[in-house]
Amino acid sequence: MGRLKFSVALLVLAMPWQAATVLAQDASELNAQNCAAILENYAANPKSVPKAVADACQQAINIAPGAGSPKPVAPVAAAPAPNPCAGPAAQGSVQCWGPWAAPLSPAAGGATPPAAPLTAPEYPTRPEILAIDDPDPVVPCDPGLPCGFATFVDGTGNVDTAANTQFARIDLAQDGSEFVITAQDGTVVDSVDGMSTVFTTRPDNYENMRASGADGTLRSRLIARVLRQGSDIQIAGDIWAHGDTATGSANSGFFAWGVAISQADIDALTNMGGTLNFSGPMSVDNSTMANISMTYGSASTWAGDWTNPAYSFSAGGAVTGASFLSDPAQFSSNVNSGFVQGALVGPAASRAAAHIIEVDLDGHGLVRDVGLLGATTPAPVP
């Protein structure tokens, strides 16, 4: 480059004033940007620039390929405040891992892990896997036993297209310290044991729970609204995530879970009759509002509707024990296929409806979502 600068400097001194105007800079500033203009003039009028200058410029462009006309330089924005979850240590922190890429206050697992991990109560991993093509998509929830539904996607973003979203069953330890996800395709995600939990109050009957834990490179997390009796969770729903920071593999989704109503509660509701009403937003798409009514009696039935800015549909069917399932004949006319499946969960004074929807709608396409709906009218208590 030293020889090139020297030869160009001599050429600049000897060139006509037109070329000197273009290169009236230190010879070291001769670059592909300046030469682009020179070569453009030379191509239009070979007499406008000495051939030696054009040759030198061609050599400069060959040395710095890809350079073109000068481009405006965007102003440099002020540096943002440092994010404690953006550094190399973030992957190892249960405060920063997962779809919540920001520090939590308080930390989801508390500032200091407990000296001994919490012991999750023993519970079986349920073998039921949702079979979308089966007319009975989910084995009904057993009265009085924990029961839950979840969505399942790759990564920690919680949401994906409906086609890339599976349903799953979720089992949750009643102290919130462990969960097991069994996805539609048979994948089983077992959280780390003994996740630490933090409960904070809410303005309604629920509490906010944040649970997190780490085991080597494995990370697990829940962010949920819960209702407890004593220390036992009776109803829970919202976000789950689990992954391996070493491999980058992770899964996440939303869930609705609870202890299904007991057989004694079912019998009492059937004998006294009456209607239970539930409503609330769905979890995958919060703009979808759901309403479900369950009418108990000699033949217990349910009906529901789901309204979104982009679509709406209705469904209904029979209530069997703690569970309810859609009757294809009771779908609104815009439903091409699908199902609604759920269960009545929670204690008698604070019941909720945990459910999933899968429908193929005219003019919209496939919808898959999960929701935990709270009671909207005073619940009859046996």
C-alpha positions as CSV (number, residue, x, y, z in Angstrom):
1,M,0.0,0.0,0.0
2,G,2.9,2.4,0.6
3,R,4.0,2.2,-3.1
4,L,0.4,2.7,-4.2
5,K,0.1,5.9,-2.1
6,F,3.4,7.3,-3.4
7,S,2.6,6.7,-7.1
8,V,-0.8,8.2,-6.7
9,A,0.6,11.3,-5.0
10,L,2.8,11.9,-8.0
11,L,-0.2,11.4,-10.3
12,V,-2.3,13.9,-8.4
13,L,0.4,16.6,-8.8
14,A,0.5,16.0,-12.5
15,M,-3.2,15.6,-13.3
16,P,-5.5,18.4,-14.7
17,W,-7.5,20.5,-12.3
18,Q,-10.7,18.5,-12.9
19,A,-9.1,15.3,-11.5
20,A,-7.4,17.3,-8.8
21,T,-10.7,18.5,-7.6
22,V,-11.9,15.0,-7.1
23,L,-8.7,13.9,-5.4
24,A,-7.9,17.2,-3.6
25,Q,-7.2,15.2,-0.5
26,D,-4.1,13.5,1.0
27,A,-3.1,10.7,-1.2
28,S,-3.7,8.2,1.6
29,E,-7.4,9.0,1.3
30,L,-7.6,7.5,-2.2
31,N,-10.0,4.7,-1.7
32,A,-12.7,2.7,-3.4
33,Q,-15.3,5.3,-2.6
34,N,-13.4,8.2,-4.3
35,C,-12.3,5.9,-7.1
36,A,-15.9,4.8,-7.8
37,A,-16.7,8.4,-8.8
38,I,-13.5,8.8,-10.8
39,L,-14.0,5.5,-12.7
40,E,-17.6,6.5,-13.4
41,N,-16.4,9.8,-15.0
42,Y,-13.7,8.0,-16.8
43,A,-16.2,5.6,-18.3
44,A,-18.4,8.4,-19.5
45,N,-15.5,10.6,-20.8
46,P,-12.1,9.0,-21.0
47,K,-10.5,12.4,-21.4
48,S,-11.8,13.7,-18.1
49,V,-9.3,11.7,-16.0
50,P,-5.8,10.6,-16.9
51,K,-5.6,6.9,-17.7
52,A,-2.9,6.4,-15.0
53,V,-5.3,7.7,-12.4
54,A,-8.0,5.4,-13.6
55,D,-5.6,2.5,-13.5
56,A,-4.6,3.4,-9.9
57,C,-8.2,3.6,-8.9
58,Q,-8.9,0.3,-10.4
59,Q,-6.1,-1.2,-8.4
60,A,-7.5,0.5,-5.2
61,I,-10.9,-1.1,-5.8
62,N,-9.3,-4.5,-6.4
63,I,-7.6,-4.1,-3.0
64,A,-10.8,-3.2,-1.3
65,P,-13.5,-5.2,-3.0
66,G,-17.2,-4.6,-2.3
67,A,-16.8,-0.9,-1.6
68,G,-19.3,1.4,-3.3
69,S,-20.7,4.8,-3.0
70,P,-20.5,6.4,0.4
71,K,-23.5,5.6,2.6
72,P,-24.9,7.8,5.3
73,V,-23.8,6.7,8.8
74,A,-26.6,6.4,11.3
75,P,-26.1,8.3,14.5
76,V,-24.8,6.1,17.3
77,A,-27.5,5.6,20.0
78,A,-26.6,6.1,23.6
79,A,-25.5,2.9,25.2
80,P,-28.4,1.2,27.1
81,A,-28.1,0.5,30.8
82,P,-26.3,-2.8,31.4
83,N,-28.7,-5.8,31.6
84,P,-27.6,-8.2,34.4
85,C,-29.2,-11.0,32.4
86,A,-27.2,-10.3,29.2
87,G,-23.8,-11.4,30.5
88,P,-22.2,-14.8,30.2
89,A,-23.3,-15.7,33.7
90,A,-27.0,-15.3,32.8
91,Q,-27.3,-18.8,31.4
92,G,-26.4,-20.2,34.8
93,S,-28.9,-18.0,36.7
94,V,-32.4,-19.1,37.6
95,Q,-33.3,-15.4,37.8
96,C,-32.6,-14.8,34.1
97,W,-33.1,-18.1,32.3
98,G,-36.1,-18.8,30.1
99,P,-38.6,-16.7,28.3
100,W,-38.3,-14.0,30.9
101,A,-35.0,-12.4,29.8
102,A,-35.0,-9.8,32.6
103,P,-34.1,-9.9,36.2
104,L,-37.0,-10.7,38.5
105,S,-37.7,-8.9,41.8
106,P,-37.8,-10.8,44.0
107,A,-36.0,-13.7,42.3
108,A,-38.2,-16.5,41.3
109,G,-36.4,-18.9,43.5
110,G,-35.6,-16.5,46.3
111,A,-32.2,-14.8,46.8
112,T,-30.7,-17.9,48.4
113,P,-31.7,-21.5,47.6
114,P,-32.9,-23.4,50.6
115,A,-30.3,-25.5,52.4
116,A,-32.2,-28.7,51.5
117,P,-34.4,-28.9,48.4
118,L,-38.1,-29.2,48.9
119,T,-39.3,-32.8,48.5
120,A,-42.0,-33.1,45.9
121,P,-44.8,-35.5,46.9
122,E,-44.9,-38.7,45.0
123,Y,-47.3,-38.8,42.1
124,P,-47.4,-40.9,38.9
125,T,-46.6,-39.6,35.5
126,R,-49.9,-40.0,33.8
127,P,-49.7,-42.2,30.7
128,E,-52.5,-40.4,28.8
129,I,-51.3,-38.7,25.6
130,L,-53.7,-36.5,23.6
131,A,-54.6,-38.2,20.4
132,I,-55.9,-35.5,18.1
133,D,-57.4,-37.9,15.6
134,D,-59.2,-39.9,18.3
135,P,-62.8,-38.9,18.9
136,D,-62.1,-39.0,22.6
137,P,-58.9,-36.9,22.7
138,V,-58.1,-37.1,26.4
139,V,-58.7,-39.8,29.0
140,P,-61.2,-38.1,31.4
141,C,-59.8,-36.7,34.6
142,D,-60.4,-38.8,37.7
143,P,-62.5,-37.2,40.4
144,G,-60.5,-36.0,43.4
145,L,-57.1,-36.4,41.6
146,P,-54.8,-33.8,40.1
147,C,-55.4,-33.2,36.4
148,G,-53.9,-30.7,34.0
149,F,-53.6,-29.7,30.3
150,A,-50.8,-27.8,28.7
151,T,-49.4,-26.5,25.4
152,F,-46.0,-27.7,24.3
153,V,-43.6,-25.8,21.9
154,D,-39.9,-25.9,21.1
155,G,-37.8,-23.1,22.7
156,T,-38.5,-20.8,25.6
157,G,-40.9,-18.5,23.8
158,N,-44.1,-20.3,25.0
159,V,-45.9,-19.7,21.7
160,D,-45.7,-20.9,18.2
161,T,-48.0,-21.4,15.3
162,A,-51.0,-23.7,16.0
163,A,-49.5,-26.2,13.6
164,N,-46.3,-26.3,15.6
165,T,-48.1,-26.4,19.0
166,Q,-48.8,-29.7,20.7
167,F,-51.0,-30.4,23.6
168,A,-49.7,-32.2,26.6
169,R,-50.7,-33.4,30.1
170,I,-49.1,-31.7,33.0
171,D,-48.6,-33.2,36.5
172,L,-47.7,-30.7,39.2
173,A,-46.5,-31.3,42.7
174,Q,-49.0,-29.7,45.1
175,D,-46.2,-27.6,46.7
176,G,-45.1,-26.3,43.2
177,S,-41.7,-27.8,43.5
178,E,-41.9,-30.2,40.5
179,F,-43.8,-30.8,37.3
180,V,-43.9,-33.4,34.5
181,I,-45.1,-32.7,31.0
182,T,-46.2,-35.5,28.7
183,A,-46.5,-34.2,25.2
184,Q,-48.8,-35.5,22.4
185,D,-45.8,-37.1,20.5
186,G,-44.7,-39.0,23.6
187,T,-42.0,-36.6,24.7
188,V,-41.7,-36.4,28.5
189,V,-40.2,-33.3,30.2
190,D,-39.4,-33.8,33.9
191,S,-38.5,-30.7,35.7
192,V,-35.6,-30.5,38.2
193,D,-36.5,-31.7,41.7
194,G,-37.1,-29.3,44.5
195,M,-37.7,-26.0,42.7
196,S,-37.8,-23.1,45.1
197,T,-41.1,-21.3,45.3
198,V,-42.2,-17.7,46.1
199,F,-45.9,-16.8,46.7
200,T,-47.1,-13.2,46.6
201,T,-50.7,-11.9,47.2
202,R,-53.1,-10.8,44.5
203,P,-56.2,-8.7,44.6
204,D,-58.4,-11.7,43.9
205,N,-58.6,-15.1,45.7
206,Y,-55.4,-16.3,43.9
207,E,-51.7,-15.9,44.6
208,N,-48.8,-15.4,42.2
209,M,-46.3,-18.2,42.3
210,R,-42.8,-18.1,40.9
211,A,-40.9,-21.4,41.0
212,S,-37.5,-22.1,39.7
213,G,-34.7,-24.5,40.0
214,A,-31.4,-25.7,38.5
215,D,-29.6,-29.0,38.4
216,G,-26.3,-28.7,36.6
217,T,-27.1,-27.2,33.2
218,L,-30.8,-28.0,33.5
219,R,-33.2,-25.2,34.3
220,S,-36.9,-25.3,35.2
221,R,-39.4,-22.6,35.8
222,L,-43.1,-21.9,36.5
223,I,-44.9,-18.5,36.7
224,A,-48.5,-19.1,37.7
225,R,-51.6,-17.9,39.5
226,V,-52.5,-20.4,42.1
227,L,-55.1,-21.0,44.7
228,R,-53.9,-22.9,47.8
229,Q,-55.5,-24.6,50.8
230,G,-52.9,-24.5,53.5
231,S,-49.7,-25.2,51.7
232,D,-51.3,-27.4,49.0
233,I,-52.0,-25.9,45.6
234,Q,-55.5,-26.7,44.4
235,I,-55.6,-24.7,41.1
236,A,-52.8,-23.3,39.0
237,G,-52.3,-22.0,35.5
238,D,-50.0,-19.9,33.2
239,I,-46.4,-20.5,32.1
240,W,-43.9,-23.4,32.3
241,A,-40.5,-23.8,30.8
242,H,-37.6,-26.3,31.0
243,G,-34.3,-26.5,29.1
244,D,-30.6,-27.4,29.1
245,T,-28.2,-24.5,28.9
246,A,-25.4,-26.7,27.7
247,T,-27.2,-27.9,24.6
248,G,-29.6,-25.0,24.1
249,S,-32.5,-27.3,23.9
250,A,-35.7,-26.2,25.6
251,N,-39.4,-26.5,25.7
252,S,-42.1,-24.3,27.1
253,G,-45.8,-23.5,27.0
254,F,-48.9,-22.6,29.0
255,F,-50.9,-24.8,31.3
256,A,-54.2,-25.1,33.3
257,W,-54.1,-27.5,36.2
258,G,-56.0,-28.4,39.4
259,V,-57.3,-31.1,41.6
260,A,-60.5,-32.4,40.0
261,I,-63.7,-32.0,42.0
262,S,-64.4,-35.0,44.2
263,Q,-67.1,-37.6,43.6
264,A,-68.9,-36.3,46.7
265,D,-69.0,-32.9,45.1
266,I,-70.2,-34.3,41.8
267,D,-73.0,-36.2,43.5
268,A,-74.1,-33.1,45.5
269,L,-74.1,-30.9,42.4
270,T,-76.1,-33.5,40.5
271,N,-78.6,-33.8,43.3
272,M,-79.1,-30.1,43.9
273,G,-79.0,-29.1,40.2
274,G,-78.1,-25.6,39.1
275,T,-75.6,-24.0,36.7
276,L,-72.0,-23.0,37.2
277,N,-70.5,-20.2,35.1
278,F,-66.9,-19.6,34.3
279,S,-65.1,-17.1,32.2
280,G,-61.7,-15.6,31.4
281,P,-59.0,-15.1,28.8
282,M,-57.2,-18.0,27.2
283,S,-53.5,-18.3,27.8
284,V,-51.9,-18.7,24.4
285,D,-53.9,-15.8,23.0
286,N,-55.1,-13.5,25.8
287,S,-57.4,-11.7,23.3
288,T,-59.6,-14.8,23.2
289,M,-62.3,-14.6,25.9
290,A,-64.0,-17.9,26.9
291,N,-67.3,-18.5,28.7
292,I,-68.4,-21.9,29.9
293,S,-71.6,-22.9,31.7
294,M,-72.2,-26.3,33.3
295,T,-75.7,-27.3,34.2
296,Y,-76.0,-30.2,36.6
297,G,-79.0,-32.6,37.0
298,S,-80.2,-35.9,35.8
299,A,-78.3,-35.3,32.5
300,S,-75.5,-32.8,33.2
301,T,-74.5,-30.7,30.2
302,W,-72.2,-27.8,29.3
303,A,-72.1,-25.0,26.7
304,G,-69.4,-22.5,25.9
305,D,-68.3,-19.8,23.5
306,W,-64.9,-18.3,22.6
307,T,-64.6,-14.8,21.1
308,N,-61.5,-13.3,19.5
309,P,-61.1,-10.2,17.4
310,A,-60.4,-12.5,14.5
311,Y,-63.0,-15.3,15.1
312,S,-65.7,-16.7,17.4
313,F,-67.2,-20.2,17.8
314,S,-69.4,-22.1,20.3
315,A,-69.5,-25.7,21.5
316,G,-71.3,-27.9,24.0
317,G,-71.7,-31.5,25.2
318,A,-72.1,-33.7,28.2
319,V,-70.5,-33.4,31.6
320,T,-69.3,-36.8,32.9
321,G,-68.0,-36.9,36.4
322,A,-65.4,-34.1,36.7
323,S,-64.8,-33.9,33.0
324,F,-66.5,-32.4,29.9
325,L,-66.0,-33.1,26.2
326,S,-67.5,-31.5,23.1
327,D,-70.2,-33.1,21.1
328,P,-69.3,-32.6,17.3
329,A,-73.0,-32.0,16.7
330,Q,-73.1,-29.0,19.0
331,F,-70.3,-27.0,17.4
332,S,-71.2,-23.7,15.7
333,S,-71.5,-24.0,11.9
334,N,-68.0,-22.4,11.3
335,V,-66.2,-25.3,13.0
336,N,-64.9,-27.8,10.5
337,S,-63.4,-30.2,13.0
338,G,-61.9,-30.3,16.4
339,F,-62.7,-30.7,20.1
340,V,-63.0,-29.0,23.4
341,Q,-61.8,-31.0,26.5
342,G,-61.7,-30.0,30.1
343,A,-62.4,-30.6,33.8
344,L,-63.9,-28.9,36.8
345,V,-61.2,-28.4,39.3
346,G,-60.6,-26.8,42.7
347,P,-62.4,-26.9,46.1
348,A,-66.2,-26.5,46.3
349,A,-66.0,-22.8,47.3
350,S,-63.5,-21.9,44.5
351,R,-64.0,-24.0,41.5
352,A,-62.4,-23.4,38.1
353,A,-62.6,-24.8,34.6
354,A,-59.3,-26.1,33.1
355,H,-59.6,-26.8,29.4
356,I,-58.1,-27.0,25.9
357,I,-59.5,-26.1,22.5
358,E,-58.6,-27.3,19.1
359,V,-60.8,-26.1,16.3
360,D,-60.4,-25.7,12.5
361,L,-62.5,-22.6,11.7
362,D,-63.8,-21.4,8.4
363,G,-61.9,-18.3,7.2
364,H,-59.4,-18.6,10.0
365,G,-57.8,-22.0,10.2
366,L,-56.4,-24.0,13.1
367,V,-56.6,-22.8,16.7
368,R,-55.0,-24.5,19.7
369,D,-55.2,-22.9,23.2
370,V,-55.4,-23.7,26.9
371,G,-57.3,-21.8,29.6
372,L,-58.0,-21.7,33.3
373,L,-61.4,-20.0,33.8
374,G,-62.6,-18.6,37.1
375,A,-66.1,-18.7,38.5
376,T,-68.3,-15.7,37.6
377,T,-71.2,-16.5,39.9
378,P,-71.3,-17.6,43.5
379,A,-70.7,-21.3,43.5
380,P,-73.3,-23.6,45.1
381,V,-71.6,-25.3,48.0
382,P,-73.0,-28.7,49.0
